[in-house]
Amino acid sequence: MAEKDDSWLTDQADHLIGVTLTRREWAPASVRDDHDHCALCWAKFAKLGLPGELHVGWCTSDMRHWVCQQCVDDFKVRFRWVLNDNPNLEID
Ligand SMILES: [Zn+2]
């Protein structure tokens, strides 16, 4: 990882370019999952009561990919995200 530029970001997460992200309280996708990670910085979403765990994030419409608030702030322009902070409102 000697790269100075951060094109690795959009390479590793090109499936997230241009998607709609909805702000939600994190919830496990299934009972077998007790945590998720931010797709970009690997911050942990969980409700295990652990220090540093995140409880709210931004997820794709299929709820398979989560992005933390910090990464949304840092990368929303680069990834051209459509941000929906009202979960009751469907944007498409
Ligand atoms: Zn993140």
PDB file of the backbone (N, CA, C, O) and the ligand in Angstrom, with CONECT records:
HET     ZN  A 101       1
ATOM      1  N   MET A   1       0.822  -1.201   0.000  1.00  0.00           N
ATOM      2  CA  MET A   1       0.000   0.000   0.000  1.00  0.00           C
ATOM      3  C   MET A   1       0.858   1.254   0.000  1.00  0.00           C
ATOM      4  O   MET A   1       0.662   2.148   0.823  1.00  0.00           O
ATOM      5  N   ALA A   2       1.818   1.318  -0.935  1.00  0.00           N
ATOM      6  CA  ALA A   2       2.675   2.497  -1.006  1.00  0.00           C
ATOM      7  C   ALA A   2       2.055   3.597  -1.858  1.00  0.00           C
ATOM      8  O   ALA A   2       2.645   4.659  -2.057  1.00  0.00           O
ATOM      9  N   GLU A   3       0.855   3.321  -2.356  1.00  0.00           N
ATOM     10  CA  GLU A   3       0.193   4.292  -3.219  1.00  0.00           C
ATOM     11  C   GLU A   3      -0.049   5.602  -2.491  1.00  0.00           C
ATOM     12  O   GLU A   3      -0.473   5.616  -1.335  1.00  0.00           O
ATOM     13  N   LYS A   4       0.224   6.689  -3.172  1.00  0.00           N
ATOM     14  CA  LYS A   4      -0.081   7.979  -2.578  1.00  0.00           C
ATOM     15  C   LYS A   4      -1.523   8.384  -2.865  1.00  0.00           C
ATOM     16  O   LYS A   4      -2.183   9.018  -2.042  1.00  0.00           O
ATOM     17  N   ASP A   5      -1.991   8.005  -4.043  1.00  0.00           N
ATOM     18  CA  ASP A   5      -3.381   8.344  -4.349  1.00  0.00           C
ATOM     19  C   ASP A   5      -4.281   7.307  -3.694  1.00  0.00           C
ATOM     20  O   ASP A   5      -3.805   6.286  -3.197  1.00  0.00           O
ATOM     21  N   ASP A   6      -5.563   7.567  -3.694  1.00  0.00           N
ATOM     22  CA  ASP A   6      -6.460   6.640  -3.014  1.00  0.00           C
ATOM     23  C   ASP A   6      -7.434   5.997  -3.998  1.00  0.00           C
ATOM     24  O   ASP A   6      -8.599   5.767  -3.677  1.00  0.00           O
ATOM     25  N   SER A   7      -6.933   5.710  -5.208  1.00  0.00           N
ATOM     26  CA  SER A   7      -7.798   5.040  -6.177  1.00  0.00           C
ATOM     27  C   SER A   7      -8.155   3.630  -5.717  1.00  0.00           C
ATOM     28  O   SER A   7      -9.135   3.057  -6.193  1.00  0.00           O
ATOM     29  N   TRP A   8      -7.379   3.067  -4.801  1.00  0.00           N
ATOM     30  CA  TRP A   8      -7.730   1.755  -4.247  1.00  0.00           C
ATOM     31  C   TRP A   8      -9.130   1.781  -3.646  1.00  0.00           C
ATOM     32  O   TRP A   8      -9.838   0.775  -3.619  1.00  0.00           O
ATOM     33  N   LEU A   9      -9.505   2.962  -3.165  1.00  0.00           N
ATOM     34  CA  LEU A   9     -10.817   3.081  -2.526  1.00  0.00           C
ATOM     35  C   LEU A   9     -11.928   2.764  -3.508  1.00  0.00           C
ATOM     36  O   LEU A   9     -12.787   1.921  -3.246  1.00  0.00           O
ATOM     37  N   THR A  10     -11.900   3.453  -4.647  1.00  0.00           N
ATOM     38  CA  THR A  10     -12.953   3.222  -5.615  1.00  0.00           C
ATOM     39  C   THR A  10     -12.764   1.876  -6.311  1.00  0.00           C
ATOM     40  O   THR A  10     -13.726   1.319  -6.840  1.00  0.00           O
ATOM     41  N   ASP A  11     -11.541   1.343  -6.320  1.00  0.00           N
ATOM     42  CA  ASP A  11     -11.346   0.006  -6.871  1.00  0.00           C
ATOM     43  C   ASP A  11     -11.980  -1.046  -5.974  1.00  0.00           C
ATOM     44  O   ASP A  11     -12.677  -1.942  -6.449  1.00  0.00           O
ATOM     45  N   GLN A  12     -11.737  -0.934  -4.696  1.00  0.00           N
ATOM     46  CA  GLN A  12     -12.249  -1.965  -3.786  1.00  0.00           C
ATOM     47  C   GLN A  12     -13.743  -1.808  -3.563  1.00  0.00           C
ATOM     48  O   GLN A  12     -14.412  -2.760  -3.162  1.00  0.00           O
ATOM     49  N   ALA A  13     -14.266  -0.633  -3.814  1.00  0.00           N
ATOM     50  CA  ALA A  13     -15.672  -0.385  -3.507  1.00  0.00           C
ATOM     51  C   ALA A  13     -16.405   0.156  -4.721  1.00  0.00           C
ATOM     52  O   ALA A  13     -17.290   1.002  -4.593  1.00  0.00           O
ATOM     53  N   ASP A  14     -16.034  -0.334  -5.910  1.00  0.00           N
ATOM     54  CA  ASP A  14     -16.666   0.230  -7.099  1.00  0.00           C
ATOM     55  C   ASP A  14     -18.148  -0.136  -7.190  1.00  0.00           C
ATOM     56  O   ASP A  14     -18.911   0.506  -7.912  1.00  0.00           O
ATOM     57  N   HIS A  15     -18.547  -1.171  -6.451  1.00  0.00           N
ATOM     58  CA  HIS A  15     -19.971  -1.509  -6.415  1.00  0.00           C
ATOM     59  C   HIS A  15     -20.780  -0.472  -5.629  1.00  0.00           C
ATOM     60  O   HIS A  15     -22.010  -0.498  -5.628  1.00  0.00           O
ATOM     61  N   LEU A  16     -20.074   0.427  -4.970  1.00  0.00           N
ATOM     62  CA  LEU A  16     -20.778   1.446  -4.183  1.00  0.00           C
ATOM     63  C   LEU A  16     -20.851   2.796  -4.890  1.00  0.00           C
ATOM     64  O   LEU A  16     -21.452   3.736  -4.369  1.00  0.00           O
ATOM     65  N   ILE A  17     -20.252   2.898  -6.057  1.00  0.00           N
ATOM     66  CA  ILE A  17     -20.253   4.182  -6.749  1.00  0.00           C
ATOM     67  C   ILE A  17     -21.657   4.505  -7.246  1.00  0.00           C
ATOM     68  O   ILE A  17     -22.289   3.707  -7.938  1.00  0.00           O
ATOM     69  N   GLY A  18     -22.126   5.684  -6.879  1.00  0.00           N
ATOM     70  CA  GLY A  18     -23.399   6.166  -7.392  1.00  0.00           C
ATOM     71  C   GLY A  18     -24.638   5.564  -6.749  1.00  0.00           C
ATOM     72  O   GLY A  18     -25.754   5.838  -7.190  1.00  0.00           O
ATOM     73  N   VAL A  19     -24.464   4.756  -5.724  1.00  0.00           N
ATOM     74  CA  VAL A  19     -25.637   4.125  -5.121  1.00  0.00           C
ATOM     75  C   VAL A  19     -26.349   5.093  -4.170  1.00  0.00           C
ATOM     76  O   VAL A  19     -25.798   6.118  -3.769  1.00  0.00           O
ATOM     77  N   THR A  20     -27.576   4.739  -3.825  1.00  0.00           N
ATOM     78  CA  THR A  20     -28.299   5.471  -2.797  1.00  0.00           C
ATOM     79  C   THR A  20     -27.972   4.852  -1.445  1.00  0.00           C
ATOM     80  O   THR A  20     -28.057   3.637  -1.267  1.00  0.00           O
ATOM     81  N   LEU A  21     -27.601   5.692  -0.509  1.00  0.00           N
ATOM     82  CA  LEU A  21     -27.356   5.229   0.855  1.00  0.00           C
ATOM     83  C   LEU A  21     -28.423   5.813   1.770  1.00  0.00           C
ATOM     84  O   LEU A  21     -28.731   7.003   1.708  1.00  0.00           O
ATOM     85  N   THR A  22     -28.971   4.973   2.602  1.00  0.00           N
ATOM     86  CA  THR A  22     -30.008   5.402   3.532  1.00  0.00           C
ATOM     87  C   THR A  22     -29.463   5.351   4.947  1.00  0.00           C
ATOM     88  O   THR A  22     -28.825   4.381   5.357  1.00  0.00           O
ATOM     89  N   ARG A  23     -29.731   6.427   5.686  1.00  0.00           N
ATOM     90  CA  ARG A  23     -29.248   6.478   7.060  1.00  0.00           C
ATOM     91  C   ARG A  23     -30.179   5.650   7.944  1.00  0.00           C
ATOM     92  O   ARG A  23     -31.386   5.886   7.976  1.00  0.00           O
ATOM     93  N   ARG A  24     -29.623   4.702   8.646  1.00  0.00           N
ATOM     94  CA  ARG A  24     -30.406   3.808   9.487  1.00  0.00           C
ATOM     95  C   ARG A  24     -29.660   3.477  10.770  1.00  0.00           C
ATOM     96  O   ARG A  24     -28.435   3.552  10.859  1.00  0.00           O
ATOM     97  N   GLU A  25     -30.460   3.109  11.748  1.00  0.00           N
ATOM     98  CA  GLU A  25     -29.865   2.456  12.899  1.00  0.00           C
ATOM     99  C   GLU A  25     -29.443   1.065  12.442  1.00  0.00           C
ATOM    100  O   GLU A  25     -30.207   0.353  11.791  1.00  0.00           O
ATOM    101  N   TRP A  26     -28.222   0.691  12.792  1.00  0.00           N
ATOM    102  CA  TRP A  26     -27.728  -0.605  12.341  1.00  0.00           C
ATOM    103  C   TRP A  26     -28.539  -1.739  12.978  1.00  0.00           C
ATOM    104  O   TRP A  26     -28.882  -1.694  14.160  1.00  0.00           O
ATOM    105  N   ALA A  27     -28.827  -2.733  12.179  1.00  0.00           N
ATOM    106  CA  ALA A  27     -29.474  -3.937  12.688  1.00  0.00           C
ATOM    107  C   ALA A  27     -28.876  -5.116  11.943  1.00  0.00           C
ATOM    108  O   ALA A  27     -28.541  -4.999  10.764  1.00  0.00           O
ATOM    109  N   PRO A  28     -28.741  -6.228  12.602  1.00  0.00           N
ATOM    110  CA  PRO A  28     -28.136  -7.388  11.936  1.00  0.00           C
ATOM    111  C   PRO A  28     -29.006  -7.873  10.788  1.00  0.00           C
ATOM    112  O   PRO A  28     -30.230  -7.918  10.909  1.00  0.00           O
ATOM    113  N   ALA A  29     -28.382  -8.234   9.677  1.00  0.00           N
ATOM    114  CA  ALA A  29     -29.117  -8.709   8.509  1.00  0.00           C
ATOM    115  C   ALA A  29     -29.746 -10.071   8.787  1.00  0.00           C
ATOM    116  O   ALA A  29     -30.766 -10.425   8.194  1.00  0.00           O
ATOM    117  N   SER A  30     -29.141 -10.823   9.680  1.00  0.00           N
ATOM    118  CA  SER A  30     -29.738 -12.094  10.082  1.00  0.00           C
ATOM    119  C   SER A  30     -29.323 -12.373  11.519  1.00  0.00           C
ATOM    120  O   SER A  30     -28.412 -11.735  12.047  1.00  0.00           O
ATOM    121  N   VAL A  31     -29.990 -13.317  12.140  1.00  0.00           N
ATOM    122  CA  VAL A  31     -29.685 -13.583  13.551  1.00  0.00           C
ATOM    123  C   VAL A  31     -28.280 -14.123  13.741  1.00  0.00           C
ATOM    124  O   VAL A  31     -27.739 -14.093  14.846  1.00  0.00           O
ATOM    125  N   ARG A  32     -27.686 -14.620  12.653  1.00  0.00           N
ATOM    126  CA  ARG A  32     -26.329 -15.160  12.780  1.00  0.00           C
ATOM    127  C   ARG A  32     -25.268 -14.064  12.734  1.00  0.00           C
ATOM    128  O   ARG A  32     -24.113 -14.297  13.090  1.00  0.00           O
ATOM    129  N   ASP A  33     -25.657 -12.883  12.301  1.00  0.00           N
ATOM    130  CA  ASP A  33     -24.690 -11.794  12.213  1.00  0.00           C
ATOM    131  C   ASP A  33     -24.763 -10.931  13.457  1.00  0.00           C
ATOM    132  O   ASP A  33     -25.831 -10.426  13.803  1.00  0.00           O
ATOM    133  N   ASP A  34     -23.644 -10.759  14.128  1.00  0.00           N
ATOM    134  CA  ASP A  34     -23.684  -9.847  15.260  1.00  0.00           C
ATOM    135  C   ASP A  34     -22.934  -8.551  14.978  1.00  0.00           C
ATOM    136  O   ASP A  34     -22.854  -7.675  15.840  1.00  0.00           O
ATOM    137  N   HIS A  35     -22.390  -8.430  13.777  1.00  0.00           N
ATOM    138  CA  HIS A  35     -21.750  -7.165  13.438  1.00  0.00           C
ATOM    139  C   HIS A  35     -21.602  -7.038  11.927  1.00  0.00           C
ATOM    140  O   HIS A  35     -21.710  -8.021  11.193  1.00  0.00           O
ATOM    141  N   ASP A  36     -21.355  -5.819  11.479  1.00  0.00           N
ATOM    142  CA  ASP A  36     -20.997  -5.525  10.101  1.00  0.00           C
ATOM    143  C   ASP A  36     -19.814  -4.584  10.150  1.00  0.00           C
ATOM    144  O   ASP A  36     -19.460  -4.054  11.203  1.00  0.00           O
ATOM    145  N   HIS A  37     -19.201  -4.385   8.977  1.00  0.00           N
ATOM    146  CA  HIS A  37     -18.108  -3.433   8.910  1.00  0.00           C
ATOM    147  C   HIS A  37     -18.419  -2.368   7.879  1.00  0.00           C
ATOM    148  O   HIS A  37     -19.094  -2.628   6.883  1.00  0.00           O
ATOM    149  N   CYS A  38     -17.921  -1.165   8.127  1.00  0.00           N
ATOM    150  CA  CYS A  38     -17.966  -0.130   7.113  1.00  0.00           C
ATOM    151  C   CYS A  38     -17.238  -0.640   5.876  1.00  0.00           C
ATOM    152  O   CYS A  38     -16.141  -1.190   5.979  1.00  0.00           O
ATOM    153  N   ALA A  39     -17.851  -0.456   4.702  1.00  0.00           N
ATOM    154  CA  ALA A  39     -17.268  -0.982   3.465  1.00  0.00           C
ATOM    155  C   ALA A  39     -15.944  -0.312   3.127  1.00  0.00           C
ATOM    156  O   ALA A  39     -15.160  -0.854   2.348  1.00  0.00           O
ATOM    157  N   LEU A  40     -15.688   0.845   3.693  1.00  0.00           N
ATOM    158  CA  LEU A  40     -14.489   1.590   3.323  1.00  0.00           C
ATOM    159  C   LEU A  40     -13.409   1.576   4.400  1.00  0.00           C
ATOM    160  O   LEU A  40     -12.245   1.317   4.093  1.00  0.00           O
ATOM    161  N   CYS A  41     -13.761   1.843   5.629  1.00  0.00           N
ATOM    162  CA  CYS A  41     -12.713   1.962   6.652  1.00  0.00           C
ATOM    163  C   CYS A  41     -12.732   0.799   7.636  1.00  0.00           C
ATOM    164  O   CYS A  41     -11.884   0.713   8.524  1.00  0.00           O
ATOM    165  N   TRP A  42     -13.715  -0.104   7.468  1.00  0.00           N
ATOM    166  CA  TRP A  42     -13.786  -1.303   8.293  1.00  0.00           C
ATOM    167  C   TRP A  42     -14.184  -1.011   9.746  1.00  0.00           C
ATOM    168  O   TRP A  42     -14.017  -1.863  10.619  1.00  0.00           O
ATOM    169  N   ALA A  43     -14.708   0.190  10.000  1.00  0.00           N
ATOM    170  CA  ALA A  43     -15.261   0.452  11.330  1.00  0.00           C
ATOM    171  C   ALA A  43     -16.380  -0.553  11.596  1.00  0.00           C
ATOM    172  O   ALA A  43     -17.041  -1.025  10.671  1.00  0.00           O
ATOM    173  N   LYS A  44     -16.576  -0.865  12.853  1.00  0.00           N
ATOM    174  CA  LYS A  44     -17.479  -1.963  13.202  1.00  0.00           C
ATOM    175  C   LYS A  44     -18.849  -1.458  13.631  1.00  0.00           C
ATOM    176  O   LYS A  44     -18.968  -0.595  14.501  1.00  0.00           O
ATOM    177  N   PHE A  45     -19.869  -2.008  13.006  1.00  0.00           N
ATOM    178  CA  PHE A  45     -21.240  -1.796  13.452  1.00  0.00           C
ATOM    179  C   PHE A  45     -21.650  -3.008  14.275  1.00  0.00           C
ATOM    180  O   PHE A  45     -21.517  -4.146  13.826  1.00  0.00           O
ATOM    181  N   ALA A  46     -22.146  -2.759  15.471  1.00  0.00           N
ATOM    182  CA  ALA A  46     -22.563  -3.870  16.323  1.00  0.00           C
ATOM    183  C   ALA A  46     -23.415  -3.332  17.451  1.00  0.00           C
ATOM    184  O   ALA A  46     -23.483  -2.128  17.693  1.00  0.00           O
ATOM    185  N   LYS A  47     -24.054  -4.248  18.124  1.00  0.00           N
ATOM    186  CA  LYS A  47     -24.752  -3.878  19.351  1.00  0.00           C
ATOM    187  C   LYS A  47     -24.324  -4.818  20.460  1.00  0.00           C
ATOM    188  O   LYS A  47     -25.139  -5.427  21.153  1.00  0.00           O
ATOM    189  N   LEU A  48     -23.029  -4.908  20.593  1.00  0.00           N
ATOM    190  CA  LEU A  48     -22.469  -5.812  21.593  1.00  0.00           C
ATOM    191  C   LEU A  48     -22.034  -5.063  22.843  1.00  0.00           C
ATOM    192  O   LEU A  48     -21.565  -5.667  23.808  1.00  0.00           O
ATOM    193  N   GLY A  49     -22.194  -3.738  22.818  1.00  0.00           N
ATOM    194  CA  GLY A  49     -21.764  -2.947  23.958  1.00  0.00           C
ATOM    195  C   GLY A  49     -20.259  -2.753  24.020  1.00  0.00           C
ATOM    196  O   GLY A  49     -19.703  -2.462  25.079  1.00  0.00           O
ATOM    197  N   LEU A  50     -19.602  -2.916  22.877  1.00  0.00           N
ATOM    198  CA  LEU A  50     -18.147  -2.777  22.851  1.00  0.00           C
ATOM    199  C   LEU A  50     -17.748  -1.328  22.616  1.00  0.00           C
ATOM    200  O   LEU A  50     -18.463  -0.588  21.940  1.00  0.00           O
ATOM    201  N   PRO A  51     -16.606  -0.918  23.171  1.00  0.00           N
ATOM    202  CA  PRO A  51     -16.140   0.449  22.914  1.00  0.00           C
ATOM    203  C   PRO A  51     -15.869   0.662  21.429  1.00  0.00           C
ATOM    204  O   PRO A  51     -15.266  -0.189  20.776  1.00  0.00           O
ATOM    205  N   GLY A  52     -16.310   1.787  20.900  1.00  0.00           N
ATOM    206  CA  GLY A  52     -16.005   2.122  19.515  1.00  0.00           C
ATOM    207  C   GLY A  52     -16.974   1.567  18.500  1.00  0.00           C
ATOM    208  O   GLY A  52     -16.889   1.912  17.321  1.00  0.00           O
ATOM    209  N   GLU A  53     -17.885   0.724  18.915  1.00  0.00           N
ATOM    210  CA  GLU A  53     -18.816   0.186  17.927  1.00  0.00           C
ATOM    211  C   GLU A  53     -19.801   1.274  17.503  1.00  0.00           C
ATOM    212  O   GLU A  53     -20.143   2.165  18.280  1.00  0.00           O
ATOM    213  N   LEU A  54     -20.244   1.177  16.254  1.00  0.00           N
ATOM    214  CA  LEU A  54     -21.158   2.171  15.703  1.00  0.00           C
ATOM    215  C   LEU A  54     -22.573   1.610  15.705  1.00  0.00           C
ATOM    216  O   LEU A  54     -22.793   0.421  15.473  1.00  0.00           O
ATOM    217  N   HIS A  55     -23.522   2.495  15.970  1.00  0.00           N
ATOM    218  CA  HIS A  55     -24.922   2.050  16.023  1.00  0.00           C
ATOM    219  C   HIS A  55     -25.759   2.589  14.875  1.00  0.00           C
ATOM    220  O   HIS A  55     -26.841   2.076  14.588  1.00  0.00           O
ATOM    221  N   VAL A  56     -25.252   3.630  14.218  1.00  0.00           N
ATOM    222  CA  VAL A  56     -25.990   4.241  13.119  1.00  0.00           C
ATOM    223  C   VAL A  56     -25.054   4.365  11.932  1.00  0.00           C
ATOM    224  O   VAL A  56     -23.890   4.731  12.089  1.00  0.00           O
ATOM    225  N   GLY A  57     -25.553   4.066  10.764  1.00  0.00           N
ATOM    226  CA  GLY A  57     -24.723   4.183   9.574  1.00  0.00           C
ATOM    227  C   GLY A  57     -25.585   4.383   8.353  1.00  0.00           C
ATOM    228  O   GLY A  57     -26.787   4.632   8.452  1.00  0.00           O
ATOM    229  N   TRP A  58     -24.949   4.270   7.192  1.00  0.00           N
ATOM    230  CA  TRP A  58     -25.622   4.460   5.917  1.00  0.00           C
ATOM    231  C   TRP A  58     -25.519   3.151   5.168  1.00  0.00           C
ATOM    232  O   TRP A  58     -24.428   2.602   5.016  1.00  0.00           O
ATOM    233  N   CYS A  59     -26.658   2.640   4.695  1.00  0.00           N
ATOM    234  CA  CYS A  59     -26.619   1.335   4.041  1.00  0.00           C
ATOM    235  C   CYS A  59     -27.237   1.395   2.657  1.00  0.00           C
ATOM    236  O   CYS A  59     -28.046   2.266   2.340  1.00  0.00           O
ATOM    237  N   THR A  60     -26.819   0.426   1.841  1.00  0.00           N
ATOM    238  CA  THR A  60     -27.386   0.297   0.512  1.00  0.00           C
ATOM    239  C   THR A  60     -28.814  -0.234   0.638  1.00  0.00           C
ATOM    240  O   THR A  60     -29.219  -0.711   1.698  1.00  0.00           O
ATOM    241  N   SER A  61     -29.570  -0.144  -0.457  1.00  0.00           N
ATOM    242  CA  SER A  61     -30.986  -0.505  -0.370  1.00  0.00           C
ATOM    243  C   SER A  61     -31.182  -1.981  -0.038  1.00  0.00           C
ATOM    244  O   SER A  61     -32.204  -2.356   0.536  1.00  0.00           O
ATOM    245  N   ASP A  62     -30.210  -2.820  -0.395  1.00  0.00           N
ATOM    246  CA  ASP A  62     -30.339  -4.240  -0.043  1.00  0.00           C
ATOM    247  C   ASP A  62     -29.792  -4.526   1.358  1.00  0.00           C
ATOM    248  O   ASP A  62     -29.819  -5.666   1.820  1.00  0.00           O
ATOM    249  N   MET A  63     -29.296  -3.484   2.026  1.00  0.00           N
ATOM    250  CA  MET A  63     -28.765  -3.567   3.386  1.00  0.00           C
ATOM    251  C   MET A  63     -27.588  -4.530   3.505  1.00  0.00           C
ATOM    252  O   MET A  63     -27.306  -5.043   4.588  1.00  0.00           O
ATOM    253  N   ARG A  64     -26.911  -4.769   2.399  1.00  0.00           N
ATOM    254  CA  ARG A  64     -25.748  -5.657   2.460  1.00  0.00           C
ATOM    255  C   ARG A  64     -24.451  -4.893   2.703  1.00  0.00           C
ATOM    256  O   ARG A  64     -23.456  -5.473   3.139  1.00  0.00           O
ATOM    257  N   HIS A  65     -24.462  -3.598   2.422  1.00  0.00           N
ATOM    258  CA  HIS A  65     -23.242  -2.816   2.571  1.00  0.00           C
ATOM    259  C   HIS A  65     -23.515  -1.606   3.439  1.00  0.00           C
ATOM    260  O   HIS A  65     -24.490  -0.884   3.231  1.00  0.00           O
ATOM    261  N   TRP A  66     -22.657  -1.395   4.400  1.00  0.00           N
ATOM    262  CA  TRP A  66     -22.796  -0.277   5.334  1.00  0.00           C
ATOM    263  C   TRP A  66     -21.591   0.641   5.222  1.00  0.00           C
ATOM    264  O   TRP A  66     -20.465   0.196   5.004  1.00  0.00           O
ATOM    265  N   VAL A  67     -21.854   1.935   5.375  1.00  0.00           N
ATOM    266  CA  VAL A  67     -20.797   2.937   5.363  1.00  0.00           C
ATOM    267  C   VAL A  67     -20.984   3.809   6.597  1.00  0.00           C
ATOM    268  O   VAL A  67     -22.103   4.210   6.918  1.00  0.00           O
ATOM    269  N   CYS A  68     -19.891   4.100   7.283  1.00  0.00           N
ATOM    270  CA  CYS A  68     -20.002   4.886   8.507  1.00  0.00           C
ATOM    271  C   CYS A  68     -20.142   6.374   8.182  1.00  0.00           C
ATOM    272  O   CYS A  68     -19.852   6.812   7.069  1.00  0.00           O
ATOM    273  N   GLN A  69     -20.586   7.128   9.167  1.00  0.00           N
ATOM    274  CA  GLN A  69     -20.803   8.566   8.967  1.00  0.00           C
ATOM    275  C   GLN A  69     -19.525   9.267   8.524  1.00  0.00           C
ATOM    276  O   GLN A  69     -19.557  10.137   7.654  1.00  0.00           O
ATOM    277  N   GLN A  70     -18.410   8.888   9.119  1.00  0.00           N
ATOM    278  CA  GLN A  70     -17.148   9.541   8.774  1.00  0.00           C
ATOM    279  C   GLN A  70     -16.808   9.350   7.305  1.00  0.00           C
ATOM    280  O   GLN A  70     -16.373  10.288   6.637  1.00  0.00           O
ATOM    281  N   CYS A  71     -17.005   8.136   6.801  1.00  0.00           N
ATOM    282  CA  CYS A  71     -16.692   7.874   5.391  1.00  0.00           C
ATOM    283  C   CYS A  71     -17.695   8.562   4.472  1.00  0.00           C
ATOM    284  O   CYS A  71     -17.328   9.004   3.384  1.00  0.00           O
ATOM    285  N   VAL A  72     -18.947   8.657   4.888  1.00  0.00           N
ATOM    286  CA  VAL A  72     -19.918   9.410   4.090  1.00  0.00           C
ATOM    287  C   VAL A  72     -19.456  10.860   3.974  1.00  0.00           C
ATOM    288  O   VAL A  72     -19.478  11.442   2.890  1.00  0.00           O
ATOM    289  N   ASP A  73     -19.042  11.428   5.088  1.00  0.00           N
ATOM    290  CA  ASP A  73     -18.564  12.815   5.070  1.00  0.00           C
ATOM    291  C   ASP A  73     -17.331  12.951   4.167  1.00  0.00           C
ATOM    292  O   ASP A  73     -17.208  13.917   3.414  1.00  0.00           O
ATOM    293  N   ASP A  74     -16.431  11.985   4.251  1.00  0.00           N
ATOM    294  CA  ASP A  74     -15.163  12.088   3.536  1.00  0.00           C
ATOM    295  C   ASP A  74     -15.288  11.771   2.043  1.00  0.00           C
ATOM    296  O   ASP A  74     -14.581  12.356   1.222  1.00  0.00           O
ATOM    297  N   PHE A  75     -16.181  10.850   1.693  1.00  0.00           N
ATOM    298  CA  PHE A  75     -16.139  10.287   0.343  1.00  0.00           C
ATOM    299  C   PHE A  75     -17.417  10.446  -0.462  1.00  0.00           C
ATOM    300  O   PHE A  75     -17.535   9.876  -1.546  1.00  0.00           O
ATOM    301  N   LYS A  76     -18.386  11.216   0.053  1.00  0.00           N
ATOM    302  CA  LYS A  76     -19.670  11.282  -0.663  1.00  0.00           C
ATOM    303  C   LYS A  76     -19.518  11.919  -2.039  1.00  0.00           C
ATOM    304  O   LYS A  76     -20.270  11.582  -2.954  1.00  0.00           O
ATOM    305  N   VAL A  77     -18.575  12.821  -2.205  1.00  0.00           N
ATOM    306  CA  VAL A  77     -18.378  13.439  -3.516  1.00  0.00           C
ATOM    307  C   VAL A  77     -17.712  12.452  -4.466  1.00  0.00           C
ATOM    308  O   VAL A  77     -18.137  12.296  -5.611  1.00  0.00           O
ATOM    309  N   ARG A  78     -16.676  11.794  -3.988  1.00  0.00           N
ATOM    310  CA  ARG A  78     -15.942  10.832  -4.813  1.00  0.00           C
ATOM    311  C   ARG A  78     -16.845   9.698  -5.293  1.00  0.00           C
ATOM    312  O   ARG A  78     -16.752   9.267  -6.443  1.00  0.00           O
ATOM    313  N   PHE A  79     -17.715   9.220  -4.409  1.00  0.00           N
ATOM    314  CA  PHE A  79     -18.556   8.077  -4.759  1.00  0.00           C
ATOM    315  C   PHE A  79     -19.905   8.484  -5.350  1.00  0.00           C
ATOM    316  O   PHE A  79     -20.701   7.630  -5.741  1.00  0.00           O
ATOM    317  N   ARG A  80     -20.162   9.813  -5.412  1.00  0.00           N
ATOM    318  CA  ARG A  80     -21.404  10.317  -6.003  1.00  0.00           C
ATOM    319  C   ARG A  80     -22.638   9.653  -5.377  1.00  0.00           C
ATOM    320  O   ARG A  80     -23.577   9.269  -6.075  1.00  0.00           O
ATOM    321  N   TRP A  81     -22.610   9.529  -4.050  1.00  0.00           N
ATOM    322  CA  TRP A  81     -23.736   8.897  -3.376  1.00  0.00           C
ATOM    323  C   TRP A  81     -24.963   9.798  -3.362  1.00  0.00           C
ATOM    324  O   TRP A  81     -24.861  11.020  -3.251  1.00  0.00           O
ATOM    325  N   VAL A  82     -26.112   9.168  -3.477  1.00  0.00           N
ATOM    326  CA  VAL A  82     -27.376   9.840  -3.186  1.00  0.00           C
ATOM    327  C   VAL A  82     -27.702   9.497  -1.738  1.00  0.00           C
ATOM    328  O   VAL A  82     -27.870   8.329  -1.390  1.00  0.00           O
ATOM    329  N   LEU A  83     -27.787  10.513  -0.910  1.00  0.00           N
ATOM    330  CA  LEU A  83     -27.954  10.272   0.522  1.00  0.00           C
ATOM    331  C   LEU A  83     -29.397  10.508   0.934  1.00  0.00           C
ATOM    332  O   LEU A  83     -29.955  11.584   0.721  1.00  0.00           O
ATOM    333  N   ASN A  84     -29.975   9.502   1.516  1.00  0.00           N
ATOM    334  CA  ASN A  84     -31.360   9.548   1.970  1.00  0.00           C
ATOM    335  C   ASN A  84     -31.367   9.436   3.488  1.00  0.00           C
ATOM    336  O   ASN A  84     -31.151   8.358   4.043  1.00  0.00           O
ATOM    337  N   ASP A  85     -31.617  10.563   4.152  1.00  0.00           N
ATOM    338  CA  ASP A  85     -31.604  10.483   5.613  1.00  0.00           C
ATOM    339  C   ASP A  85     -33.005  10.313   6.184  1.00  0.00           C
ATOM    340  O   ASP A  85     -33.219  10.469   7.386  1.00  0.00           O
ATOM    341  N   ASN A  86     -33.941   9.996   5.323  1.00  0.00           N
ATOM    342  CA  ASN A  86     -35.290   9.660   5.781  1.00  0.00           C
ATOM    343  C   ASN A  86     -35.625   8.243   5.324  1.00  0.00           C
ATOM    344  O   ASN A  86     -36.005   8.045   4.170  1.00  0.00           O
ATOM    345  N   PRO A  87     -35.491   7.257   6.208  1.00  0.00           N
ATOM    346  CA  PRO A  87     -35.679   5.859   5.817  1.00  0.00           C
ATOM    347  C   PRO A  87     -37.078   5.562   5.288  1.00  0.00           C
ATOM    348  O   PRO A  87     -37.286   4.542   4.632  1.00  0.00           O
ATOM    349  N   ASN A  88     -38.035   6.437   5.563  1.00  0.00           N
ATOM    350  CA  ASN A  88     -39.400   6.197   5.086  1.00  0.00           C
ATOM    351  C   ASN A  88     -39.603   6.683   3.662  1.00  0.00           C
ATOM    352  O   ASN A  88     -40.634   6.438   3.036  1.00  0.00           O
ATOM    353  N   LEU A  89     -38.595   7.375   3.176  1.00  0.00           N
ATOM    354  CA  LEU A  89     -38.705   7.955   1.844  1.00  0.00           C
ATOM    355  C   LEU A  89     -37.858   7.141   0.874  1.00  0.00           C
ATOM    356  O   LEU A  89     -36.644   7.036   1.050  1.00  0.00           O
ATOM    357  N   GLU A  90     -38.473   6.578  -0.125  1.00  0.00           N
ATOM    358  CA  GLU A  90     -37.719   5.805  -1.117  1.00  0.00           C
ATOM    359  C   GLU A  90     -37.273   6.730  -2.247  1.00  0.00           C
ATOM    360  O   GLU A  90     -38.098   7.389  -2.881  1.00  0.00           O
ATOM    361  N   ILE A  91     -35.978   6.774  -2.492  1.00  0.00           N
ATOM    362  CA  ILE A  91     -35.447   7.535  -3.615  1.00  0.00           C
ATOM    363  C   ILE A  91     -34.910   6.543  -4.635  1.00  0.00           C
ATOM    364  O   ILE A  91     -34.216   5.592  -4.275  1.00  0.00           O
ATOM    365  N   ASP A  92     -35.222   6.756  -5.876  1.00  0.00           N
ATOM    366  CA  ASP A  92     -34.662   5.842  -6.868  1.00  0.00           C
ATOM    367  C   ASP A  92     -34.321   6.491  -8.178  1.00  0.00           C
ATOM    368  O   ASP A  92     -33.842   5.820  -9.092  1.00  0.00           O
TER     369      ASP A  92
HETATM  370 ZN    ZN A 101     -16.047   4.119   7.418  1.00  0.00          ZN2+
END
